[in-house]
């Protein structure tokens, strides 16, 4: 902790008003520096998130390629017992049925979630407004 003896001699000669003026300027500078630091941190986090998103995109592309290879494997396996076009048709119909089932389940969940209104928050806001109108009630 600084003592009076540690202060710059020129500061001792300033009036209280001048000291407050300097302090206000210093506080403004400090706030600007903190904002600049926050911007730099956010920029770095965004850069890191961008790199992570790129890695996820690469993983997604490879997963799609793997799914294609697995589909080819299914078709070739079925083609051992039947013509190739029938095997491909069976795999296509199976994938279509799975996709349709997922779409139906997703649609039901979407309807259950809609509308995205924070109902509890709306109720508490209504209570707050009611209380503000009649605080003694």
CNS distance restraints for C-alpha pairs under 8 A (distance, minus, plus):
assign (resid   2 and name CA) (resid   6 and name CA) 5.88 0.50 0.50
assign (resid   2 and name CA) (resid   7 and name CA) 7.25 0.50 0.50
assign (resid   3 and name CA) (resid   7 and name CA) 6.86 0.50 0.50
assign (resid   7 and name CA) (resid  11 and name CA) 6.78 0.50 0.50
assign (resid   7 and name CA) (resid  12 and name CA) 7.29 0.50 0.50
assign (resid   8 and name CA) (resid  12 and name CA) 7.01 0.50 0.50
assign (resid   9 and name CA) (resid  13 and name CA) 7.07 0.50 0.50
assign (resid  10 and name CA) (resid  14 and name CA) 6.92 0.50 0.50
assign (resid  11 and name CA) (resid  19 and name CA) 7.61 0.50 0.50
assign (resid  14 and name CA) (resid  18 and name CA) 5.97 0.50 0.50
assign (resid  14 and name CA) (resid  19 and name CA) 6.34 0.50 0.50
assign (resid  15 and name CA) (resid  19 and name CA) 6.20 0.50 0.50
assign (resid  16 and name CA) (resid  20 and name CA) 6.13 0.50 0.50
assign (resid  17 and name CA) (resid  21 and name CA) 6.15 0.50 0.50
assign (resid  18 and name CA) (resid  22 and name CA) 6.20 0.50 0.50
assign (resid  19 and name CA) (resid  23 and name CA) 6.05 0.50 0.50
assign (resid  20 and name CA) (resid  24 and name CA) 6.02 0.50 0.50
assign (resid  21 and name CA) (resid  25 and name CA) 6.33 0.50 0.50
assign (resid  22 and name CA) (resid  26 and name CA) 6.11 0.50 0.50
assign (resid  23 and name CA) (resid  27 and name CA) 6.04 0.50 0.50
assign (resid  24 and name CA) (resid  28 and name CA) 6.17 0.50 0.50
assign (resid  25 and name CA) (resid  29 and name CA) 6.19 0.50 0.50
assign (resid  26 and name CA) (resid  30 and name CA) 6.06 0.50 0.50
assign (resid  27 and name CA) (resid  31 and name CA) 6.12 0.50 0.50
assign (resid  28 and name CA) (resid  32 and name CA) 6.21 0.50 0.50
assign (resid  29 and name CA) (resid  33 and name CA) 6.12 0.50 0.50
assign (resid  30 and name CA) (resid  34 and name CA) 6.14 0.50 0.50
assign (resid  31 and name CA) (resid  35 and name CA) 6.17 0.50 0.50
assign (resid  32 and name CA) (resid  36 and name CA) 6.15 0.50 0.50
assign (resid  33 and name CA) (resid  37 and name CA) 6.12 0.50 0.50
assign (resid  34 and name CA) (resid  38 and name CA) 6.14 0.50 0.50
assign (resid  35 and name CA) (resid  39 and name CA) 6.17 0.50 0.50
assign (resid  36 and name CA) (resid  40 and name CA) 6.22 0.50 0.50
assign (resid  37 and name CA) (resid  41 and name CA) 6.20 0.50 0.50
assign (resid  38 and name CA) (resid  42 and name CA) 6.11 0.50 0.50
assign (resid  39 and name CA) (resid  43 and name CA) 6.03 0.50 0.50
assign (resid  40 and name CA) (resid  44 and name CA) 6.24 0.50 0.50
assign (resid  41 and name CA) (resid  45 and name CA) 6.23 0.50 0.50
assign (resid  42 and name CA) (resid  46 and name CA) 6.09 0.50 0.50
assign (resid  43 and name CA) (resid  47 and name CA) 6.17 0.50 0.50
assign (resid  44 and name CA) (resid  48 and name CA) 6.25 0.50 0.50
assign (resid  45 and name CA) (resid  49 and name CA) 6.09 0.50 0.50
assign (resid  46 and name CA) (resid  50 and name CA) 6.05 0.50 0.50
assign (resid  47 and name CA) (resid  51 and name CA) 6.41 0.50 0.50
assign (resid  48 and name CA) (resid  52 and name CA) 6.29 0.50 0.50
assign (resid  49 and name CA) (resid  53 and name CA) 6.07 0.50 0.50
assign (resid  50 and name CA) (resid  54 and name CA) 6.25 0.50 0.50
assign (resid  51 and name CA) (resid  55 and name CA) 6.41 0.50 0.50
assign (resid  52 and name CA) (resid  56 and name CA) 6.27 0.50 0.50
assign (resid  53 and name CA) (resid  57 and name CA) 6.12 0.50 0.50
assign (resid  54 and name CA) (resid  58 and name CA) 6.27 0.50 0.50
assign (resid  55 and name CA) (resid  59 and name CA) 6.22 0.50 0.50
assign (resid  56 and name CA) (resid  60 and name CA) 6.12 0.50 0.50
assign (resid  57 and name CA) (resid  61 and name CA) 6.29 0.50 0.50
assign (resid  58 and name CA) (resid  62 and name CA) 6.30 0.50 0.50
assign (resid  59 and name CA) (resid  63 and name CA) 6.05 0.50 0.50
assign (resid  60 and name CA) (resid  64 and name CA) 6.19 0.50 0.50
assign (resid  61 and name CA) (resid  65 and name CA) 6.34 0.50 0.50
assign (resid  62 and name CA) (resid  66 and name CA) 6.12 0.50 0.50
assign (resid  63 and name CA) (resid  67 and name CA) 6.16 0.50 0.50
assign (resid  64 and name CA) (resid  68 and name CA) 6.27 0.50 0.50
assign (resid  65 and name CA) (resid  69 and name CA) 6.24 0.50 0.50
assign (resid  66 and name CA) (resid  70 and name CA) 6.11 0.50 0.50
assign (resid  67 and name CA) (resid  71 and name CA) 6.13 0.50 0.50
assign (resid  68 and name CA) (resid  72 and name CA) 6.29 0.50 0.50
assign (resid  69 and name CA) (resid  73 and name CA) 6.21 0.50 0.50
assign (resid  70 and name CA) (resid  74 and name CA) 6.27 0.50 0.50
assign (resid  71 and name CA) (resid  75 and name CA) 6.27 0.50 0.50
assign (resid  71 and name CA) (resid  91 and name CA) 7.43 0.50 0.50
assign (resid  72 and name CA) (resid  76 and name CA) 6.07 0.50 0.50
assign (resid  73 and name CA) (resid  77 and name CA) 6.02 0.50 0.50
assign (resid  74 and name CA) (resid  78 and name CA) 6.22 0.50 0.50
assign (resid  74 and name CA) (resid  91 and name CA) 7.16 0.50 0.50
assign (resid  75 and name CA) (resid  79 and name CA) 5.96 0.50 0.50
assign (resid  75 and name CA) (resid  84 and name CA) 7.07 0.50 0.50
assign (resid  75 and name CA) (resid  87 and name CA) 5.22 0.50 0.50
assign (resid  75 and name CA) (resid  88 and name CA) 5.33 0.50 0.50
assign (resid  75 and name CA) (resid  91 and name CA) 6.62 0.50 0.50
assign (resid  76 and name CA) (resid  80 and name CA) 6.64 0.50 0.50
assign (resid  76 and name CA) (resid  84 and name CA) 7.25 0.50 0.50
assign (resid  76 and name CA) (resid  87 and name CA) 7.51 0.50 0.50
assign (resid  77 and name CA) (resid  81 and name CA) 7.78 0.50 0.50
assign (resid  78 and name CA) (resid  82 and name CA) 6.42 0.50 0.50
assign (resid  78 and name CA) (resid  84 and name CA) 7.58 0.50 0.50
assign (resid  78 and name CA) (resid  87 and name CA) 5.23 0.50 0.50
assign (resid  79 and name CA) (resid  83 and name CA) 5.51 0.50 0.50
assign (resid  79 and name CA) (resid  84 and name CA) 4.74 0.50 0.50
assign (resid  79 and name CA) (resid  86 and name CA) 7.72 0.50 0.50
assign (resid  79 and name CA) (resid  87 and name CA) 5.46 0.50 0.50
assign (resid  82 and name CA) (resid  86 and name CA) 6.67 0.50 0.50
assign (resid  82 and name CA) (resid  87 and name CA) 6.59 0.50 0.50
assign (resid  83 and name CA) (resid  87 and name CA) 6.47 0.50 0.50
assign (resid  84 and name CA) (resid  88 and name CA) 6.21 0.50 0.50
assign (resid  85 and name CA) (resid  89 and name CA) 6.11 0.50 0.50
assign (resid  86 and name CA) (resid  90 and name CA) 6.15 0.50 0.50
assign (resid  87 and name CA) (resid  91 and name CA) 6.36 0.50 0.50
assign (resid  88 and name CA) (resid  92 and name CA) 6.11 0.50 0.50
assign (resid  89 and name CA) (resid  93 and name CA) 6.10 0.50 0.50
assign (resid  90 and name CA) (resid  94 and name CA) 6.14 0.50 0.50
assign (resid  91 and name CA) (resid  95 and name CA) 6.15 0.50 0.50
assign (resid  92 and name CA) (resid  96 and name CA) 6.07 0.50 0.50
assign (resid  93 and name CA) (resid  97 and name CA) 6.12 0.50 0.50
assign (resid  94 and name CA) (resid  98 and name CA) 6.31 0.50 0.50
assign (resid  95 and name CA) (resid  99 and name CA) 6.08 0.50 0.50
assign (resid  96 and name CA) (resid 100 and name CA) 6.09 0.50 0.50
assign (resid  97 and name CA) (resid 101 and name CA) 6.21 0.50 0.50
assign (resid  98 and name CA) (resid 102 and name CA) 6.22 0.50 0.50
assign (resid  99 and name CA) (resid 103 and name CA) 6.13 0.50 0.50
assign (resid 100 and name CA) (resid 104 and name CA) 6.25 0.50 0.50
assign (resid 101 and name CA) (resid 105 and name CA) 6.31 0.50 0.50
assign (resid 102 and name CA) (resid 106 and name CA) 5.99 0.50 0.50
assign (resid 103 and name CA) (resid 107 and name CA) 5.99 0.50 0.50
assign (resid 104 and name CA) (resid 108 and name CA) 6.28 0.50 0.50
assign (resid 105 and name CA) (resid 109 and name CA) 6.31 0.50 0.50
assign (resid 106 and name CA) (resid 110 and name CA) 6.08 0.50 0.50
assign (resid 107 and name CA) (resid 111 and name CA) 6.22 0.50 0.50
assign (resid 108 and name CA) (resid 112 and name CA) 6.27 0.50 0.50
assign (resid 109 and name CA) (resid 113 and name CA) 6.20 0.50 0.50
assign (resid 110 and name CA) (resid 114 and name CA) 6.22 0.50 0.50
assign (resid 111 and name CA) (resid 115 and name CA) 7.97 0.50 0.50
assign (resid 118 and name CA) (resid 122 and name CA) 6.26 0.50 0.50
assign (resid 119 and name CA) (resid 123 and name CA) 6.29 0.50 0.50
assign (resid 120 and name CA) (resid 124 and name CA) 6.29 0.50 0.50
assign (resid 121 and name CA) (resid 125 and name CA) 6.07 0.50 0.50
assign (resid 122 and name CA) (resid 126 and name CA) 6.20 0.50 0.50
assign (resid 123 and name CA) (resid 127 and name CA) 6.30 0.50 0.50
assign (resid 124 and name CA) (resid 128 and name CA) 6.10 0.50 0.50
assign (resid 125 and name CA) (resid 129 and name CA) 6.18 0.50 0.50
assign (resid 126 and name CA) (resid 130 and name CA) 6.12 0.50 0.50
assign (resid 127 and name CA) (resid 131 and name CA) 6.08 0.50 0.50
assign (resid 128 and name CA) (resid 132 and name CA) 6.09 0.50 0.50
assign (resid 129 and name CA) (resid 133 and name CA) 6.26 0.50 0.50
assign (resid 130 and name CA) (resid 134 and name CA) 6.35 0.50 0.50
assign (resid 131 and name CA) (resid 135 and name CA) 4.85 0.50 0.50
assign (resid 131 and name CA) (resid 136 and name CA) 7.81 0.50 0.50
assign (resid 131 and name CA) (resid 137 and name CA) 7.22 0.50 0.50
